[in-house]
Amino acid sequence: MQFVTVQIGWMLGTLLVLTVLGVFSYGLFILIAVTGFLTIIKLMTSSTVQPRWRARLCRFVVFGLALAVVVITFRVIQVIAPPAIP
């Protein structure tokens, strides 16, 4: 339960900071949330004992990384693609 509390706190803090700074976008929010998710997993996992809850996070990690790749791909396409000529 502590993991969920920390993750929700991270995401709410991210949302608050991005909103206050006026730079909120879904892509940026997803990238920061996934980065926080992976960081929290790493910080809350012991190197000697493998907790049961960590094995269940594999699907979420794969989904989060796939979502981050989609966001980055769309952003790269926006930067590289030539502007449309009206």
C-alpha positions in Angstrom: 0.0 0.0 0.0 2.9 2.3 0.6 4.0 2.0 -3.0 0.5 3.1 -4.2 0.5 6.1 -1.8 4.0 7.2 -3.0 3.0 6.8 -6.7 -0.2 8.8 -6.3 1.7 11.5 -4.4 4.3 11.6 -7.2 1.6 12.0 -9.9 -0.4 14.6 -8.0 2.8 16.6 -7.3 3.7 16.3 -11.0 0.3 17.5 -12.0 0.4 20.4 -9.6 3.9 21.6 -10.6 3.1 21.3 -14.3 -0.1 23.2 -13.9 1.5 26.0 -11.7 4.3 26.4 -14.2 1.7 26.6 -17.1 3.4 23.9 -19.1 1.0 21.0 -18.7 0.6 18.6 -21.5 -0.5 15.0 -21.4 2.7 13.8 -23.1 5.0 15.6 -20.5 2.8 14.3 -17.7 3.0 10.7 -18.9 6.8 10.9 -19.3 7.3 12.3 -15.8 4.8 9.8 -14.3 6.6 6.8 -16.0 10.0 8.1 -14.8 8.7 8.4 -11.3 7.1 5.0 -11.4 10.3 3.3 -12.4 12.3 5.4 -9.8 9.9 4.4 -7.1 10.1 0.7 -8.0 13.9 0.9 -7.9 13.9 2.7 -4.6 11.4 0.5 -2.8 12.9 -2.8 -3.9 15.4 -4.6 -1.7 18.4 -6.1 -3.4 18.3 -9.2 -1.2 14.6 -10.1 -1.0 12.3 -10.2 -4.0 8.8 -9.1 -2.7 5.8 -10.7 -4.3 4.3 -7.4 -5.4 7.3 -6.7 -7.6 6.5 -9.6 -9.9 3.0 -8.2 -10.6 4.4 -4.8 -11.7 5.9 -6.3 -14.9 2.8 -5.6 -16.9 2.6 -2.0 -15.7 6.2 -1.4 -16.5 5.8 -2.7 -20.0 2.6 -0.7 -20.5 4.3 2.5 -19.1 7.3 2.1 -21.2 5.2 1.5 -24.3 3.2 4.6 -23.6 6.4 6.6 -23.1 7.7 5.4 -26.5 4.4 6.4 -28.2 4.7 9.9 -26.6 8.3 10.3 -27.6 7.6 9.1 -31.2 4.8 11.6 -31.7 7.0 14.4 -30.4 9.9 13.4 -32.7 7.5 13.3 -35.6 6.2 16.8 -34.7 9.7 18.1 -34.6 11.1 16.4 -37.8 8.0 16.5 -40.1 8.0 19.5 -42.4 5.3 22.0 -41.8 2.2 21.7 -43.9 1.9 24.4 -46.6 -1.6 25.9 -46.7 
